[in-house]
């Protein structure tokens, strides 16, 4: 019996970018779910196991930085397995936030190898504590 594929949640309000990531990661054997808003992402996390999250900073109704904090507060096992995607990593607000929080930053524009390399490393380091959760836990 083969192991279940790792699950990745992509949170980005840019649908074309989300679709490119979804297709690429699916081809590599990941189970991929996409969300265009913080609210949808949070609902998806509550409903099903997720092993890693790729999270854009700029979302329509809530900052990706605020969503990151909500995620690691409710699901601490995901800390170290959430990467922030941004083109604004040098903005003062973002730099100040990153100094206070341990989080991987993937700078836009990125290439797909950066994403897959980060996923492989994050999932390898978290394999022993792969979360078992869903909507009923929290």
N, CA, C and O atoms as CSV, one atom per row, in Angstrom:
chain,resi,resn,atom,element,x,y,z
A,1,UNK,N,N,0.847,-1.184,0.000
A,1,UNK,CA,C,0.000,0.000,0.000
A,1,UNK,C,C,0.885,1.237,0.000
A,1,UNK,O,O,1.774,1.344,0.845
A,2,UNK,N,N,0.677,2.161,-0.903
A,2,UNK,CA,C,1.528,3.340,-0.992
A,2,UNK,C,C,1.043,4.421,-0.039
A,2,UNK,O,O,-0.133,4.490,0.316
A,3,UNK,N,N,1.999,5.270,0.367
A,3,UNK,CA,C,1.670,6.371,1.277
A,3,UNK,C,C,0.821,7.404,0.549
A,3,UNK,O,O,0.915,7.580,-0.666
A,4,UNK,N,N,-0.006,8.074,1.331
A,4,UNK,CA,C,-0.823,9.147,0.754
A,4,UNK,C,C,0.099,10.272,0.287
A,4,UNK,O,O,1.116,10.536,0.927
A,5,UNK,N,N,-0.238,10.936,-0.814
A,5,UNK,CA,C,0.592,12.056,-1.256
A,5,UNK,C,C,0.496,13.210,-0.269
A,5,UNK,O,O,-0.517,13.394,0.406
A,6,UNK,N,N,1.560,13.969,-0.204
A,6,UNK,CA,C,1.531,15.172,0.628
A,6,UNK,C,C,0.548,16.171,0.042
A,6,UNK,O,O,0.392,16.279,-1.175
A,7,UNK,N,N,-0.106,16.894,0.927
A,7,UNK,CA,C,-1.114,17.872,0.533
A,7,UNK,C,C,-0.548,19.288,0.682
A,7,UNK,O,O,0.047,19.627,1.705
A,8,UNK,N,N,-0.743,20.096,-0.346
A,8,UNK,CA,C,-0.247,21.471,-0.357
A,8,UNK,C,C,-1.415,22.413,-0.630
A,8,UNK,O,O,-2.186,22.215,-1.569
A,9,UNK,N,N,-1.529,23.432,0.200
A,9,UNK,CA,C,-2.528,24.477,0.001
A,9,UNK,C,C,-1.829,25.700,-0.577
A,9,UNK,O,O,-0.852,26.190,-0.010
A,10,UNK,N,N,-2.331,26.190,-1.706
A,10,UNK,CA,C,-1.802,27.398,-2.331
A,10,UNK,C,C,-2.821,28.514,-2.132
A,10,UNK,O,O,-3.970,28.407,-2.560
A,11,UNK,N,N,-2.384,29.584,-1.478
A,11,UNK,CA,C,-3.277,30.702,-1.182
A,11,UNK,C,C,-2.750,31.930,-1.927
A,11,UNK,O,O,-1.747,32.527,-1.536
A,12,UNK,N,N,-3.441,32.293,-2.997
A,12,UNK,CA,C,-3.056,33.452,-3.799
A,12,UNK,C,C,-4.279,33.923,-4.561
A,12,UNK,O,O,-4.993,33.119,-5.160
A,13,UNK,N,N,-4.521,35.225,-4.538
A,13,UNK,CA,C,-5.701,35.738,-5.236
A,13,UNK,C,C,-5.470,35.880,-6.732
A,13,UNK,O,O,-6.406,36.193,-7.467
A,14,UNK,N,N,-4.248,35.660,-7.199
A,14,UNK,CA,C,-3.966,35.677,-8.639
A,14,UNK,C,C,-4.215,34.276,-9.189
A,14,UNK,O,O,-3.363,33.393,-9.082
A,15,UNK,N,N,-5.391,34.087,-9.778
A,15,UNK,CA,C,-5.795,32.763,-10.256
A,15,UNK,C,C,-4.815,32.146,-11.255
A,15,UNK,O,O,-4.551,30.948,-11.165
A,16,UNK,N,N,-4.261,32.914,-12.207
A,16,UNK,CA,C,-3.323,32.278,-13.153
A,16,UNK,C,C,-2.078,31.705,-12.457
A,16,UNK,O,O,-1.622,30.615,-12.803
A,17,UNK,N,N,-1.538,32.427,-11.492
A,17,UNK,CA,C,-0.382,31.925,-10.757
A,17,UNK,C,C,-0.762,30.686,-9.947
A,17,UNK,O,O,-0.019,29.705,-9.913
A,18,UNK,N,N,-1.906,30.739,-9.308
A,18,UNK,CA,C,-2.385,29.603,-8.519
A,18,UNK,C,C,-2.536,28.366,-9.410
A,18,UNK,O,O,-2.145,27.266,-9.018
A,19,UNK,N,N,-3.099,28.544,-10.597
A,19,UNK,CA,C,-3.302,27.406,-11.511
A,19,UNK,C,C,-1.974,26.823,-11.979
A,19,UNK,O,O,-1.840,25.603,-12.075
A,20,UNK,N,N,-0.990,27.669,-12.272
A,20,UNK,CA,C,0.330,27.180,-12.694
A,20,UNK,C,C,0.952,26.337,-11.583
A,20,UNK,O,O,1.473,25.251,-11.835
A,21,UNK,N,N,0.894,26.843,-10.361
A,21,UNK,CA,C,1.444,26.094,-9.229
A,21,UNK,C,C,0.675,24.797,-9.004
A,21,UNK,O,O,1.272,23.749,-8.759
A,22,UNK,N,N,-0.645,24.871,-9.089
A,22,UNK,CA,C,-1.468,23.666,-8.897
A,22,UNK,C,C,-1.103,22.590,-9.913
A,22,UNK,O,O,-0.901,21.431,-9.550
A,23,UNK,N,N,-1.018,22.973,-11.192
A,23,UNK,CA,C,-0.698,21.993,-12.242
A,23,UNK,C,C,0.694,21.404,-12.041
A,23,UNK,O,O,0.878,20.189,-12.111
A,24,UNK,N,N,1.662,22.263,-11.794
A,24,UNK,CA,C,3.040,21.804,-11.647
A,24,UNK,C,C,3.201,20.856,-10.462
A,24,UNK,O,O,3.827,19.804,-10.587
A,25,UNK,N,N,2.647,21.221,-9.331
A,25,UNK,CA,C,2.803,20.388,-8.137
A,25,UNK,C,C,1.991,19.100,-8.237
A,25,UNK,O,O,2.412,18.065,-7.721
A,26,UNK,N,N,0.851,19.150,-8.883
A,26,UNK,CA,C,0.050,17.940,-9.091
A,26,UNK,C,C,0.829,16.952,-9.946
A,26,UNK,O,O,0.846,15.756,-9.656
A,27,UNK,N,N,1.472,17.445,-10.997
A,27,UNK,CA,C,2.288,16.576,-11.861
A,27,UNK,C,C,3.423,15.926,-11.082
A,27,UNK,O,O,3.878,14.838,-11.435
A,28,UNK,N,N,3.878,16.583,-10.031
A,28,UNK,CA,C,4.975,16.038,-9.225
A,28,UNK,C,C,4.479,15.128,-8.106
A,28,UNK,O,O,5.269,14.672,-7.279
A,29,UNK,N,N,3.183,14.864,-8.077
A,29,UNK,CA,C,2.649,13.896,-7.137
A,29,UNK,C,C,2.036,14.458,-5.870
A,29,UNK,O,O,1.619,13.695,-4.998
A,30,UNK,N,N,1.973,15.768,-5.749
A,30,UNK,CA,C,1.334,16.371,-4.579
A,30,UNK,C,C,-0.177,16.432,-4.785
A,30,UNK,O,O,-0.661,16.509,-5.914
A,31,UNK,N,N,-0.905,16.395,-3.683
A,31,UNK,CA,C,-2.338,16.687,-3.724
A,31,UNK,C,C,-2.436,18.177,-3.447
A,31,UNK,O,O,-2.020,18.638,-2.385
A,32,UNK,N,N,-2.978,18.928,-4.384
A,32,UNK,CA,C,-2.949,20.383,-4.310
A,32,UNK,C,C,-4.364,20.941,-4.254
A,32,UNK,O,O,-5.255,20.523,-4.995
A,33,UNK,N,N,-4.541,21.907,-3.341
A,33,UNK,CA,C,-5.801,22.622,-3.214
A,33,UNK,C,C,-5.462,24.106,-3.279
A,33,UNK,O,O,-4.464,24.544,-2.707
A,34,UNK,N,N,-6.287,24.874,-3.973
A,34,UNK,CA,C,-6.046,26.303,-4.100
A,34,UNK,C,C,-7.138,27.116,-3.432
A,34,UNK,O,O,-8.295,26.700,-3.364
A,35,UNK,N,N,-6.747,28.283,-2.941
A,35,UNK,CA,C,-7.688,29.228,-2.338
A,35,UNK,C,C,-7.324,30.625,-2.796
A,35,UNK,O,O,-6.148,30.985,-2.858
A,36,UNK,N,N,-8.346,31.414,-3.119
A,36,UNK,CA,C,-8.131,32.779,-3.565
A,36,UNK,C,C,-8.290,33.815,-2.472
A,36,UNK,O,O,-8.102,35.008,-2.711
A,37,UNK,N,N,-8.641,33.362,-1.251
A,37,UNK,CA,C,-8.828,34.301,-0.145
A,37,UNK,C,C,-8.389,33.651,1.162
A,37,UNK,O,O,-8.270,32.430,1.259
A,38,UNK,N,N,-8.153,34.492,2.159
A,38,UNK,CA,C,-7.778,33.999,3.482
A,38,UNK,C,C,-8.899,33.168,4.094
A,38,UNK,O,O,-8.653,32.130,4.708
A,39,UNK,N,N,-10.120,33.632,3.921
A,39,UNK,CA,C,-11.265,32.927,4.500
A,39,UNK,C,C,-11.400,31.522,3.928
A,39,UNK,O,O,-11.607,30.562,4.671
A,40,UNK,N,N,-11.283,31.403,2.618
A,40,UNK,CA,C,-11.369,30.090,1.980
A,40,UNK,C,C,-10.229,29.197,2.442
A,40,UNK,O,O,-10.431,28.012,2.707
A,41,UNK,N,N,-9.038,29.759,2.538
A,41,UNK,CA,C,-7.886,28.980,2.993
A,41,UNK,C,C,-8.110,28.430,4.394
A,41,UNK,O,O,-7.835,27.260,4.658
A,42,UNK,N,N,-8.605,29.267,5.281
A,42,UNK,CA,C,-8.836,28.842,6.664
A,42,UNK,C,C,-9.879,27.729,6.719
A,42,UNK,O,O,-9.722,26.769,7.474
A,43,UNK,N,N,-10.940,27.851,5.926
A,43,UNK,CA,C,-11.975,26.804,5.867
A,43,UNK,C,C,-11.392,25.487,5.347
A,43,UNK,O,O,-11.697,24.416,5.872
A,44,UNK,N,N,-10.552,25.576,4.313
A,44,UNK,CA,C,-9.940,24.364,3.758
A,44,UNK,C,C,-9.010,23.703,4.767
A,44,UNK,O,O,-8.977,22.477,4.874
A,45,UNK,N,N,-8.256,24.506,5.506
A,45,UNK,CA,C,-7.364,23.957,6.526
A,45,UNK,C,C,-8.157,23.261,7.630
A,45,UNK,O,O,-7.727,22.233,8.153
A,46,UNK,N,N,-9.302,23.816,7.982
A,46,UNK,CA,C,-10.130,23.225,9.031
A,46,UNK,C,C,-10.784,21.926,8.575
A,46,UNK,O,O,-11.103,21.063,9.392
A,47,UNK,N,N,-10.981,21.792,7.268
A,47,UNK,CA,C,-11.721,20.648,6.748
A,47,UNK,C,C,-10.861,19.431,6.432
A,47,UNK,O,O,-11.360,18.306,6.462
A,48,UNK,N,N,-9.591,19.629,6.133
A,48,UNK,CA,C,-8.782,18.501,5.673
A,48,UNK,C,C,-7.313,18.693,6.025
A,48,UNK,O,O,-6.837,19.814,6.199
A,49,UNK,N,N,-6.614,17.579,6.125
A,49,UNK,CA,C,-5.187,17.603,6.413
A,49,UNK,C,C,-4.438,18.357,5.326
A,49,UNK,O,O,-4.675,18.156,4.135
A,50,UNK,N,N,-3.544,19.213,5.747
A,50,UNK,CA,C,-2.661,19.921,4.829
A,50,UNK,C,C,-1.250,19.801,5.381
A,50,UNK,O,O,-1.024,20.000,6.575
A,51,UNK,N,N,-0.304,19.476,4.513
A,51,UNK,CA,C,1.074,19.276,4.955
A,51,UNK,C,C,1.951,20.498,4.767
A,51,UNK,O,O,2.960,20.642,5.458
A,52,UNK,N,N,1.589,21.380,3.850
A,52,UNK,CA,C,2.378,22.589,3.607
A,52,UNK,C,C,1.470,23.645,2.981
A,52,UNK,O,O,0.463,23.333,2.347
A,53,UNK,N,N,1.864,24.916,3.182
A,53,UNK,CA,C,1.069,26.035,2.668
A,53,UNK,C,C,1.991,27.024,1.973
A,53,UNK,O,O,3.022,27.422,2.516
A,54,UNK,N,N,1.604,27.414,0.759
A,54,UNK,CA,C,2.246,28.518,0.034
A,54,UNK,C,C,1.276,29.681,0.104
A,54,UNK,O,O,0.138,29.568,-0.349
A,55,UNK,N,N,1.715,30.804,0.670
A,55,UNK,CA,C,0.811,31.867,1.065
A,55,UNK,C,C,1.282,33.218,0.538
A,55,UNK,O,O,2.379,33.674,0.860
A,56,UNK,N,N,0.442,33.851,-0.273
A,56,UNK,CA,C,0.730,35.192,-0.768
A,56,UNK,C,C,0.487,36.202,0.349
A,56,UNK,O,O,-0.411,36.012,1.170
A,57,UNK,N,N,1.272,37.265,0.387
A,57,UNK,CA,C,1.079,38.299,1.414
A,57,UNK,C,C,-0.167,39.130,1.132
A,57,UNK,O,O,-0.940,39.429,2.043
A,58,UNK,N,N,-0.360,39.500,-0.128
A,58,UNK,CA,C,-1.453,40.418,-0.470
A,58,UNK,C,C,-2.696,39.642,-0.889
A,58,UNK,O,O,-2.781,39.128,-2.004
A,59,UNK,N,N,-3.656,39.571,0.028
A,59,UNK,CA,C,-4.923,38.904,-0.236
A,59,UNK,C,C,-6.031,39.935,-0.111
A,59,UNK,O,O,-5.827,40.972,0.519
A,60,UNK,N,N,-7.197,39.684,-0.688
A,60,UNK,CA,C,-8.250,40.706,-0.762
A,60,UNK,C,C,-8.754,41.256,0.576
A,60,UNK,O,O,-8.900,42.470,0.713
A,61,UNK,N,N,-9.021,40.407,1.551
A,61,UNK,CA,C,-9.669,40.906,2.769
A,61,UNK,C,C,-8.820,40.784,4.023
A,61,UNK,O,O,-9.166,41.351,5.059
A,62,UNK,N,N,-7.726,40.061,3.946
A,62,UNK,CA,C,-6.874,39.858,5.111
A,62,UNK,C,C,-5.445,39.691,4.635
A,62,UNK,O,O,-5.201,39.035,3.622
A,63,UNK,N,N,-4.519,40.264,5.338
A,63,UNK,CA,C,-3.109,40.111,4.988
A,63,UNK,C,C,-2.688,38.654,5.111
A,63,UNK,O,O,-3.119,37.948,6.023
A,64,UNK,N,N,-1.851,38.214,4.194
A,64,UNK,CA,C,-1.291,36.875,4.306
A,64,UNK,C,C,-0.460,36.725,5.572
A,64,UNK,O,O,-0.346,35.625,6.112
A,65,UNK,N,N,0.121,37.822,6.049
A,65,UNK,CA,C,0.901,37.782,7.282
A,65,UNK,C,C,-0.006,37.487,8.480
A,65,UNK,O,O,0.356,36.713,9.367
A,66,UNK,N,N,-1.184,38.110,8.496
A,66,UNK,CA,C,-2.150,37.834,9.567
A,66,UNK,C,C,-2.663,36.400,9.465
A,66,UNK,O,O,-2.850,35.732,10.482
A,67,UNK,N,N,-2.889,35.933,8.250
A,67,UNK,CA,C,-3.341,34.559,8.062
A,67,UNK,C,C,-2.270,33.580,8.534
A,67,UNK,O,O,-2.589,32.568,9.158
A,68,UNK,N,N,-1.015,33.870,8.243
A,68,UNK,CA,C,0.084,33.022,8.717
A,68,UNK,C,C,0.001,32.849,10.233
A,68,UNK,O,O,0.081,31.730,10.740
A,69,UNK,N,N,-0.159,33.959,10.955
A,69,UNK,CA,C,-0.232,33.900,12.419
A,69,UNK,C,C,-1.431,33.072,12.880
A,69,UNK,O,O,-1.324,32.293,13.828
A,70,UNK,N,N,-2.568,33.242,12.211
A,70,UNK,CA,C,-3.756,32.460,12.566
A,70,UNK,C,C,-3.519,30.971,12.319
A,70,UNK,O,O,-3.941,30.134,13.116
A,71,UNK,N,N,-2.854,30.646,11.232
A,71,UNK,CA,C,-2.591,29.241,10.894
A,71,UNK,C,C,-1.688,28.595,11.935
A,71,UNK,O,O,-2.023,27.537,12.469
A,72,UNK,N,N,-0.542,29.218,12.235
A,72,UNK,CA,C,0.393,28.565,13.162
A,72,UNK,C,C,-0.128,28.583,14.597
A,72,UNK,O,O,0.302,27.777,15.423
A,73,UNK,N,N,-1.048,29.496,14.899
A,73,UNK,CA,C,-1.661,29.482,16.217
A,73,UNK,C,C,-2.621,28.293,16.355
A,73,UNK,O,O,-2.595,27.580,17.358
A,74,UNK,N,N,-3.450,28.092,15.355
A,74,UNK,CA,C,-4.435,27.001,15.419
A,74,UNK,C,C,-3.823,25.642,15.102
A,74,UNK,O,O,-4.215,24.633,15.688
A,75,UNK,N,N,-2.848,25.608,14.163
A,75,UNK,CA,C,-2.208,24.357,13.756
A,75,UNK,C,C,-0.695,24.500,13.902
A,75,UNK,O,O,0.000,24.683,12.903
A,76,UNK,N,N,-0.174,24.422,15.122
A,76,UNK,CA,C,1.257,24.640,15.353
A,76,UNK,C,C,2.168,23.687,14.582
A,76,UNK,O,O,3.322,24.022,14.313
A,77,UNK,N,N,1.667,22.507,14.222
A,77,UNK,CA,C,2.495,21.568,13.463
A,77,UNK,C,C,2.825,22.092,12.065
A,77,UNK,O,O,3.732,21.578,11.411
A,78,UNK,N,N,2.105,23.098,11.609
A,78,UNK,CA,C,2.406,23.669,10.291
A,78,UNK,C,C,3.532,24.716,10.345
A,78,UNK,O,O,4.035,25.133,9.303
A,79,UNK,N,N,3.921,25.133,11.535
A,79,UNK,CA,C,5.021,26.095,11.609
A,79,UNK,C,C,6.258,25.460,10.988
A,79,UNK,O,O,6.593,24.313,11.284
A,80,UNK,N,N,6.929,26.206,10.131
A,80,UNK,CA,C,8.058,25.670,9.380
A,80,UNK,C,C,7.636,25.062,8.054
A,80,UNK,O,O,8.480,24.718,7.225
A,81,UNK,N,N,6.325,24.927,7.851
A,81,UNK,CA,C,5.817,24.375,6.594
A,81,UNK,C,C,4.859,25.342,5.906
A,81,UNK,O,O,3.999,24.941,5.123
A,82,UNK,N,N,5.028,26.620,6.218
A,82,UNK,CA,C,4.290,27.687,5.540
A,82,UNK,C,C,5.334,28.618,4.948
A,82,UNK,O,O,6.219,29.098,5.656
A,83,UNK,N,N,5.232,28.873,3.655
A,83,UNK,CA,C,6.132,29.820,2.998
A,83,UNK,C,C,5.318,31.010,2.506
A,83,UNK,O,O,4.239,30.858,1.934
A,84,UNK,N,N,5.859,32.183,2.742
A,84,UNK,CA,C,5.246,33.422,2.279
A,84,UNK,C,C,5.780,33.726,0.885
A,84,UNK,O,O,6.991,33.721,0.666
A,85,UNK,N,N,4.880,33.990,-0.053
A,85,UNK,CA,C,5.270,34.386,-1.409
A,85,UNK,C,C,4.997,35.883,-1.558
A,85,UNK,O,O,3.888,36.348,-1.294
A,86,UNK,N,N,6.011,36.629,-1.981
A,86,UNK,CA,C,5.807,38.075,-2.122
A,86,UNK,C,C,6.810,38.706,-3.076
A,86,UNK,O,O,7.920,38.211,-3.272
A,87,UNK,N,N,6.381,39.803,-3.654
A,87,UNK,CA,C,7.274,40.656,-4.422
A,87,UNK,C,C,7.698,41.857,-3.603
A,87,UNK,O,O,8.468,42.694,-4.072
A,88,UNK,N,N,7.193,41.944,-2.370
A,88,UNK,CA,C,7.439,43.096,-1.497
A,88,UNK,C,C,8.304,42.757,-0.295
A,88,UNK,O,O,8.134,43.368,0.761
A,89,UNK,N,N,9.216,41.816,-0.411
A,89,UNK,CA,C,9.994,41.378,0.746
A,89,UNK,C,C,10.853,42.493,1.337
A,89,UNK,O,O,11.255,42.423,2.499
A,90,UNK,N,N,11.129,43.510,0.544
A,90,UNK,CA,C,11.961,44.608,1.042
A,90,UNK,C,C,11.144,45.753,1.637
A,90,UNK,O,O,11.719,46.696,2.182
A,91,UNK,N,N,9.837,45.691,1.546
A,91,UNK,CA,C,8.999,46.735,2.134
A,91,UNK,C,C,9.222,46.742,3.654
A,91,UNK,O,O,9.363,45.685,4.268
A,92,UNK,N,N,9.253,47.922,4.245
A,92,UNK,CA,C,9.565,48.054,5.669
A,92,UNK,C,C,8.641,47.206,6.550
A,92,UNK,O,O,9.107,46.515,7.456
A,93,UNK,N,N,7.343,47.260,6.286
A,93,UNK,CA,C,6.377,46.503,7.087
A,93,UNK,C,C,6.654,44.998,7.007
A,93,UNK,O,O,6.587,44.293,8.014
A,94,UNK,N,N,6.959,44.525,5.820
A,94,UNK,CA,C,7.219,43.100,5.622
A,94,UNK,C,C,8.532,42.705,6.296
A,94,UNK,O,O,8.600,41.680,6.973
A,95,UNK,N,N,9.568,43.513,6.113
A,95,UNK,CA,C,10.863,43.215,6.745
A,95,UNK,C,C,10.728,43.172,8.260
A,95,UNK,O,O,11.270,42.277,8.908
A,96,UNK,N,N,10.015,44.127,8.825
A,96,UNK,CA,C,9.837,44.159,10.282
A,96,UNK,C,C,9.089,42.918,10.758
A,96,UNK,O,O,9.443,42.333,11.781
A,97,UNK,N,N,8.064,42.518,10.024
A,97,UNK,CA,C,7.297,41.323,10.393
A,97,UNK,C,C,8.190,40.091,10.341
A,97,UNK,O,O,8.165,39.263,11.251
A,98,UNK,N,N,8.981,39.969,9.273
A,98,UNK,CA,C,9.834,38.796,9.095
A,98,UNK,C,C,10.925,38.711,10.156
A,98,UNK,O,O,11.380,37.615,10.483
A,99,UNK,N,N,11.347,39.838,10.692
A,99,UNK,CA,C,12.340,39.815,11.770
A,99,UNK,C,C,11.753,39.200,13.038
A,99,UNK,O,O,12.492,38.650,13.854
A,100,UNK,N,N,10.451,39.285,13.211
A,100,UNK,CA,C,9.791,38.778,14.420
A,100,UNK,C,C,9.233,37.362,14.273
A,100,UNK,O,O,8.896,36.734,15.277
A,101,UNK,N,N,9.129,36.851,13.061
A,101,UNK,CA,C,8.495,35.544,12.844
A,101,UNK,C,C,9.372,34.652,11.972
A,101,UNK,O,O,9.917,35.077,10.953
A,102,UNK,N,N,9.486,33.410,12.405
A,102,UNK,CA,C,10.277,32.431,11.649
A,102,UNK,C,C,9.436,31.913,10.481
A,102,UNK,O,O,8.495,31.142,10.668
A,103,UNK,N,N,9.786,32.339,9.310
A,103,UNK,CA,C,8.985,31.958,8.150
A,103,UNK,C,C,9.836,32.053,6.889
A,103,UNK,O,O,10.597,33.004,6.710
A,104,UNK,N,N,9.702,31.073,6.033
A,104,UNK,CA,C,10.392,31.103,4.744
A,104,UNK,C,C,9.726,32.120,3.827
A,104,UNK,O,O,8.500,32.216,3.776
A,105,UNK,N,N,10.547,32.878,3.102
A,105,UNK,CA,C,10.038,33.835,2.122
A,105,UNK,C,C,10.494,33.385,0.745
A,105,UNK,O,O,11.678,33.142,0.515
A,106,UNK,N,N,9.546,33.279,-0.156
A,106,UNK,CA,C,9.853,32.979,-1.557
A,106,UNK,C,C,9.500,34.235,-2.333
A,106,UNK,O,O,8.337,34.626,-2.428
A,107,UNK,N,N,10.532,34.858,-2.883
A,107,UNK,CA,C,10.352,36.139,-3.557
A,107,UNK,C,C,9.808,35.962,-4.968
A,107,UNK,O,O,10.299,35.138,-5.739
A,108,UNK,N,N,8.784,36.748,-5.293
A,108,UNK,CA,C,8.232,36.778,-6.651
A,108,UNK,C,C,9.057,37.775,-7.453
A,108,UNK,O,O,9.461,38.798,-6.900
A,109,UNK,N,N,9.320,37.529,-8.705
A,109,UNK,CA,C,8.982,36.295,-9.430
A,109,UNK,C,C,9.932,35.168,-9.003
A,109,UNK,O,O,11.111,35.406,-8.742
A,110,UNK,N,N,9.421,33.976,-8.937
A,110,UNK,CA,C,10.218,32.814,-8.558
A,110,UNK,C,C,10.153,31.805,-9.679
A,110,UNK,O,O,9.333,31.918,-10.589
A,111,UNK,N,N,11.034,30.808,-9.604
A,111,UNK,CA,C,10.910,29.717,-10.564
A,111,UNK,C,C,10.363,28.506,-9.808
A,111,UNK,O,O,10.469,28.429,-8.584
A,112,UNK,N,N,9.793,27.587,-10.530
A,112,UNK,CA,C,9.125,26.443,-9.908
A,112,UNK,C,C,10.090,25.580,-9.096
A,112,UNK,O,O,9.672,24.921,-8.144
A,113,UNK,N,N,11.367,25.573,-9.457
A,113,UNK,CA,C,12.345,24.798,-8.698
A,113,UNK,C,C,12.482,25.341,-7.281
A,113,UNK,O,O,12.674,24.564,-6.346
A,114,UNK,N,N,12.389,26.646,-7.099
A,114,UNK,CA,C,12.434,27.213,-5.747
A,114,UNK,C,C,11.298,26.651,-4.897
A,114,UNK,O,O,11.489,26.312,-3.729
A,115,UNK,N,N,10.127,26.559,-5.493
A,115,UNK,CA,C,8.956,26.048,-4.775
A,115,UNK,C,C,9.157,24.575,-4.428
A,115,UNK,O,O,8.953,24.173,-3.282
A,116,UNK,N,N,9.553,23.774,-5.411
A,116,UNK,CA,C,9.692,22.336,-5.159
A,116,UNK,C,C,10.842,22.047,-4.201
A,116,UNK,O,O,10.746,21.129,-3.387
A,117,UNK,N,N,11.926,22.810,-4.284
A,117,UNK,CA,C,13.033,22.622,-3.337
A,117,UNK,C,C,12.575,22.936,-1.915
A,117,UNK,O,O,12.881,22.193,-0.982
A,118,UNK,N,N,11.834,24.050,-1.751
A,118,UNK,CA,C,11.350,24.401,-0.414
A,118,UNK,C,C,10.390,23.326,0.099
A,118,UNK,O,O,10.495,22.900,1.249
A,119,UNK,N,N,9.462,22.891,-0.743
A,119,UNK,CA,C,8.502,21.859,-0.326
A,119,UNK,C,C,9.218,20.588,0.126
A,119,UNK,O,O,8.897,20.032,1.176
A,120,UNK,N,N,10.179,20.135,-0.659
A,120,UNK,CA,C,10.900,18.908,-0.309
A,120,UNK,C,C,11.586,19.058,1.043
A,120,UNK,O,O,11.521,18.147,1.869
A,121,UNK,N,N,12.234,20.177,1.280
A,121,UNK,CA,C,12.932,20.397,2.548
A,121,UNK,C,C,11.947,20.521,3.709
A,121,UNK,O,O,12.159,19.927,4.766
A,122,UNK,N,N,10.883,21.281,3.520
A,122,UNK,CA,C,9.908,21.490,4.597
A,122,UNK,C,C,9.199,20.192,4.949
A,122,UNK,O,O,8.983,19.904,6.126
A,123,UNK,N,N,8.841,19.417,3.955
A,123,UNK,CA,C,8.122,18.167,4.217
A,123,UNK,C,C,9.052,17.101,4.796
A,123,UNK,O,O,8.633,16.285,5.617
A,124,UNK,N,N,10.298,17.111,4.372
A,124,UNK,CA,C,11.272,16.163,4.924
A,124,UNK,C,C,11.482,16.446,6.415
A,124,UNK,O,O,11.525,15.520,7.224
A,125,UNK,N,N,11.611,17.721,6.772
A,125,UNK,CA,C,11.845,18.064,8.177
A,125,UNK,C,C,10.607,17.820,9.037
A,125,UNK,O,O,10.724,17.609,10.244
A,126,UNK,N,N,9.433,17.848,8.431
A,126,UNK,CA,C,8.208,17.651,9.197
A,126,UNK,C,C,7.594,16.277,9.047
A,126,UNK,O,O,6.498,16.041,9.556
A,127,UNK,N,N,8.267,15.357,8.361
A,127,UNK,CA,C,7.676,14.047,8.073
A,127,UNK,C,C,7.344,13.259,9.338
A,127,UNK,O,O,6.340,12.548,9.374
A,128,UNK,N,N,8.162,13.373,10.361
A,128,UNK,CA,C,7.913,12.614,11.582
A,128,UNK,C,C,6.663,13.092,12.307
A,128,UNK,O,O,6.031,12.333,13.042
A,129,UNK,N,N,6.313,14.355,12.095
A,129,UNK,CA,C,5.144,14.903,12.808
A,129,UNK,C,C,4.045,15.311,11.843
A,129,UNK,O,O,3.356,16.308,12.057
A,130,UNK,N,N,3.885,14.532,10.777
A,130,UNK,CA,C,2.864,14.840,9.794
A,130,UNK,C,C,1.512,14.965,10.486
A,130,UNK,O,O,1.060,14.023,11.138
A,131,UNK,N,N,0.857,16.132,10.347
A,131,UNK,CA,C,-0.368,16.361,11.107
A,131,UNK,C,C,-1.507,15.446,10.689
A,131,UNK,O,O,-1.696,15.151,9.509
A,132,UNK,N,N,-2.249,15.013,11.674
A,132,UNK,CA,C,-3.465,14.239,11.441
A,132,UNK,C,C,-4.614,15.075,11.975
A,132,UNK,O,O,-4.886,15.074,13.175
A,133,UNK,N,N,-5.275,15.775,11.095
A,133,UNK,CA,C,-6.341,16.629,11.586
A,133,UNK,C,C,-7.333,16.915,10.496
A,133,UNK,O,O,-7.113,16.627,9.319
A,134,UNK,N,N,-8.413,17.479,10.915
A,134,UNK,CA,C,-9.441,17.889,10.003
A,134,UNK,C,C,-10.391,18.770,10.764
A,134,UNK,O,O,-10.049,19.271,11.835
A,135,UNK,N,N,-11.554,18.966,10.246
A,135,UNK,CA,C,-12.496,19.880,10.847
A,135,UNK,C,C,-12.911,19.535,12.254
A,135,UNK,O,O,-13.286,20.432,13.010
A,136,UNK,N,N,-12.861,18.275,12.642
A,136,UNK,CA,C,-13.362,17.893,13.957
A,136,UNK,C,C,-12.383,18.184,15.076
A,136,UNK,O,O,-12.791,18.238,16.236
A,137,UNK,N,N,-11.103,18.373,14.773
A,137,UNK,CA,C,-10.110,18.507,15.824
A,137,UNK,C,C,-10.180,19.831,16.552
A,137,UNK,O,O,-10.187,19.857,17.782
A,138,UNK,N,N,-10.233,20.911,15.834
A,138,UNK,CA,C,-10.050,22.215,16.473
A,138,UNK,C,C,-11.312,22.857,16.952
A,138,UNK,O,O,-11.274,23.957,17.504
